[in-house]
Amino acid sequence: MGTQGQGNGIGIGIGRDTSRPAEVTMHAVVQDRYGSADVLRLARIDRPEVGDRDVLLQVSAAGLDRGTWHLMTGRPLLLRLALGIRGPRQPVLGHDVAGTVVAVGQAVTRFAAGDEVYGFGQGSFAEYAVAREDKLARKPANAAWAQAAVVPVSGATALQALDVGRLESGQKVLVTGASGGVGSYAVQLAKAFGADVTGVCSTAKLDLVRALGADHVVDYTCDDFADGAHRYDLIIDIAGRATLSRLRRALTPTGTAVLVGGEDGGELTGGMNRQLRALALSSVVQQRLTMLVCTVRGNDLERLTDLIEAGQVVPSIDRTYPLAEVPDAIRHLESGRARGKVAIIVRPTG
């Protein structure tokens, strides 16, 4: 599946807290300030504490998504109101997690020590991570650890985008950014739900999008999906760079466009200005223009587990990296060369 990263982990040092016994500490990738991947370092820190409704996982693998880059850099700047103004309050990156339950809080009823699970954790670029019970699901039986780890954030985002778009079987769906993390799931999910799917990507990734099951592909380097040749009932806009007028030209008269993120906005708000303009415009036109802010829900993971075990969704992994090479993994994501998802292997198995 994935290809092991070959980075050298430059800029990462290992700090050891000799005042704490090893059994209550762990290795984790941490940051003390916002910035590029150079701010990350591998350190030994205390294991997270388990609340009443929390589950403590021994992490086998973690997923890397574009949101991690935003958390690392603190961009757009409005994010810092929630993350911490001067620096991140949560020093350990990573939300996607797959691992084995080692302890549970007093109020936890769904999981017990030894269960193999995946979901939305806190600080998953570490040997141990905590997650809320309601943000986890059992790991798909046919998925390797790395495959399970790259599902939660991107898979749930794609699933919710199709739900928000009110997808119906037989509709024509366009997915921009079809070769990326969210896009690779959106293509497969739309096909699983009976849509005719067109994926938009670069020349180098056309084969990947076809392999994901897209009925048609558009190479954005030489073709325009909004040239009027085709109209779509639903557009899942993940690339975040198309103007609203272009999206509307590609929609049917009563079609829907769901904007998932955006990377071309200003330093303060990022792509949110385009999304807010879409909501305002939608109130005065027949076409429906809306946005998605992914909500972390465990029941979405259960739906994805069923689809993965049925073979209708297969996580597409471009590369894997060991924990010490998280900075190189993020640089690869930044380069735009990633095809599908990138996974971090925390506890090698097999």
Steps between C-alpha positions, in 0.01 A plus 500: 500500500709794625864581435724551801620860530872550460540830683774545758298673770726808493411748769349246741668445832404256774457649843481270801330588826700291746279612790208287376503119472494365143172312549303827539677689223505463124664627183301762311551757225449840661513868410552801727411766243323540166702468183624263231583135551832618646325585830424132566715284725485153650489510879419281799197638680237382747233266373156666476257457787173314447173675583177323594383468138845463346688206353880472514647346186839355427539657157590271211458758223379854447370682194624829356255747349505860381345614827819393679695753294258775605541405866879492470524840331211666684354616168266661429564726796142477626576139594726624776200627695415134559849346492695755704613849408873479574540130440295179488342395829507141372869437419448158337361494145276235348130409509465187284590198711490121491614291793427265786307594812719481812277680752151649520328762714243410763202592279619314188278206402568431130868407515736301721873438519622306198240632253633613162344835409541806282363852500557858609763533773695783655874512439531180296859566386607321816534153648178551700199720437164570661168498315141545605301178500240647264768594245625144448383188317632147463776473243384348170596134506653511151701821550864520603587745777627761256187468285270545799700796626453707184122466492344708782547869412506472120248218474250667732543833321424339164202313643356813659555701180287250306237507775491882494477483121195271529646254251253270326573190297535573129614861542803639322766601753820699449781475756780757484823404673405139430850361557543646847407368841135609511460471123614138487218410740242726336549323164463153653205592722310671219547188285389276788183712529416457130626826344666561164831652617744735330828569676719807444877469553839559340648294215725297730206383709244408233579130536441512874159667464395246238613220734285650775199434278431833332293461183668803342809710575586862422864609481488855635835583340345492153120479540239712678221319683292819466525530120127433460542156343365323807271595789494333839228447760755519781850644524722413797760776481799389703779674310357832620628719218210519254306824495133486583414602143692202361330261739159638400580458128569131562179441698157414369246782553397353836827325585694513826863590569654408836815695584739299713776723631698750298864594469502825306358746752684766694735457794224580750204288387645260242236363261208587727419818308413296188282268703313787664444663159361167376244490781392858427470436124304178556215698654431687175558233230334167418822308536598393850847611612598382844801420714613220726671517836566139591348391830670217685245218534563138592197377303665622178791268578260208541354572155851516355598175672210321329598640159867407546416147609268468199787600269320812375757734652874430507731752672758620248841547663777682315778465758566402859751661734628402846420727794844664496445613139171688546663825375592327172147365471358851536747636243384230257138601559592867446667415168167400344645173374307274737261259327231421754601485865819506705532284812729514803610160633541528875520133601626277218326162488526184293 
